[in-house]
């Protein structure tokens, strides 16, 4: 009887030892990233650098100092990609969002450029701490004077006097928000590129030359300010339309 007990103990010890020597492999986590490159130049091939000086077709000298925007309710059909993503060229570079997911489920993406009305008026402190819509992450992209978010923010400086000098002392500022100026996003046939063994990236482009000059041209000498307020609807609509059409997959 003692011999049987001893054998059972030894067998149990061996089994436990084998499990320790051969642990279960950790599950592989796959990641998806959206990156958006800001570009300038007539062919949209020149990387845009904040604070760098560019010459417009009118001969103005300009520099962009801030480019930010929200995307919300990104999904493919009924499969959610993410509730919200936040692009901040200065603070985050080209990255829009990074999530866990399977790229095979997202050959297309639909959503909103801006913050959808279904969440735009929610309490920003009530979003999860890691949400781009949480007030600690949104910061100045949530209006204190108006219930809602700034959908996109473009700021910079210009010299509209064509005199050979670079006196960029003329500010331009486009803060677009309110439900009426959210715009749909619908990208199909997205290309996902493997980076490493468990990450896939899709590349988008924000063409700021197209935004200013190729659609409904914006004359920064006279069209330099809108905060989506009453009386600014015409310029707000132009800026919104241009911006939404300047974003595309690579």
N, C-alpha and C positions, 0 to 999 in steps of 0.2 A: 504493500500500500504506500509506504514511504517512497519507494522507488517510482511509483506512478506520479506521485505529487512532485517529486524532484524533476522528473521528465517534463511535466506540464509547466513548471516554473521556468525551466531552461528554454522550452519552446516559446513561451510568452516573451521572455527576455530577448530571444533571437528575433522574434517578429517585430518588437518595438525597436530594436537596434537597426534592423533592415530599413524600417520606415524613416529613421533618423538619417541613415546613410543615403537613402534615396527619396528625398522629400518631393512632394508634388510640385511640378513646375508652376511658376507664377503665370497667371493668365496674361496674354499679350493684350496691351491696350493700344488701339489705333487712334491716331490723331489726324484731324483735318484743319488746315489753315487757309484763310483767305488773305492774300496780300494785295494791296492796291498801290501801284506806282504812280506818282504824280509826274507829269511830263509837261514840257513847254516846247516851243518851236513849231514852225509851220507844218512839219511832217509828224509832229507828236513823238519824236524819237529822242529828244533831249531831256534828260532827267532834270526835274525841277528841284532846285535847292532853295529852301527858305533863306531869306536875307540876301540872296544873290540878285544882282541887277540885270534886268532884261530890257530889250528895246522892243516896243510895240510897233505894229505897222504904221501907226500915226507918227512915230518918232518919239513917243514918250519913253522915259526911263521909269521902270517899275520894279518893285520887289514885293514878294509875298512874305508876310511875317507869321501868318497863322492859317491853317486849313484843317478844319475838323468837320466830321459829320456822323450822323447816326444811320444805321440800318435796323429795321425791326421786322419781326414775324417772318424770318427767312425759313423757307420750307421747300420741299419738293412734293407737290400734291398734298397729301395729308401727313407726310413725314416731316416733323420739325427738325430744322437744322439748329437754330438758336432763336430765342425771343428777341435778343438785342445784341448789336455789335457796334463798336465805337472806333472810329478812325481819327487819329490825332497825329498828324505828320511830324510835329515837333517832338512830342513826347514818346510816340510809339513807332515812329518810322513808317514803314509800309504796311505793317500788320493791321488787319481789320479785326480778326478774331481767330482764336485757336480753341477747338473743342475735341472731345472724344467722339469718334464716329467712323462709319464705313463709307468711303468715297463712292462705292458702287451704288449707293442709294441716292446720290446727289449729282446726277448728270445734268440736272436743271435746278435752278433756284428761282423762287418767286418771293416777293416781299415788298417792303416799303422803304423808299429813300426818305428818311426822316423817322418820326415816331408816330406809329399808328394811333388813331383817335381812341382806340380801345384801351390804351395804356397812357396816352399823353397827359391825361389829367389826374392820374393816380398820385397818391402821396409818394414823393420820391424817396422818403426815408423808409418806406414799407417794402421796397424791393430787396431781394436777398443781397447780402453784403458784397458778393462777387459780381452782381449785375452791373453793367455799364449805366443802367438807369438809376442806381442807388445814388442818393445825393452826394455821398462821399466820393463817388467816382465821377459823377456828372459835373459837379462844381459849377462853374459859370455857364455851363450849357443848359442849366435850368433857370428860367426867368424868375426872379423874385417878384417882379411887378405883374406877371401874367401867369396864370396856372397852366403850365406846360413847359415843354423843352424847346431849346433852339435846335432845329433839325440839322442845319449846317452853318458854319461860321467861316467866312473868308475875310481876312484883313491884310492890309499892306500899305505901302507908301508909293507915291508917284511924283514924278517931275513932269508936269504937262507943258512946261515952257521949253520950246525947242531952241535952246541957246548954247548948246555945247557943254553946259554944266550939269552936274548930277546933284541938284538940290531936291532930294526926295522928301519934301516937307508937306505934301498934299496927301492926307490919309484917305483910304477907302475902307469901308466896313459894311459887310453884308451879313446880317444876322437874320436867318430865315426860320420862321416857325409859324404856329397856329395851324389848326387842322386842315384848312383850305389849301395849304401848300405842301402837304405830303404827296409824294409821287410814287407810282408803282415801279417795281423792279421786276424784270422778267428776263433771265438769262438762260439760254438753252445750250446744249452741246458743250458743257464746261469741260475743260481739259484739266485733269488732276495729274500732277507729276509726283512720283515717289521721291522722297528725300529721306535717306536712311531706310531702315527696315520697317518702320511702323508709322511713318508720317507722309501724308499726301497734301500737296499745296496746289491751289488754283490761283492764277494771277489775273487781277483786274487792272484797268488803266483809268486814271483821271487826267483828262487832257485839258489843261488850263488855258492853252492857246485857243482851242476850240471853244471853251467857255467864254472867253472874252471877245473873240474876233470872228469866229467862223459860222456862228448861228445867227443870233440877233446881236450884232456888235454892241458892246458896252463902251461908251465914251467916258473914261474915268475922270475927265475934266469936269463933266456936268452930272454924270451918273455915278456917284461915289458913296452914297449912303442909303441904306434901308435897314430898319429893324422891324420890318413887317407891321408897322403901325398904320393906323388910318391915315389916308392921304399918300401912302407910299405903295399902293397896290400895283401900279403900273410897272415900276421898277422891280418890285418884289416878284411879280409874275415873270418878268423877263429873266431875272437872275435864277429863279427856280427852274424854269424851263431849260435854260442853258446848262445849268449844273446837272440836272438829271440826264440830259442827253450827252453829257461829256464823260459819263462813266460807262465803261464797257469791259467785257472780258478781253484779255489779250488774244 
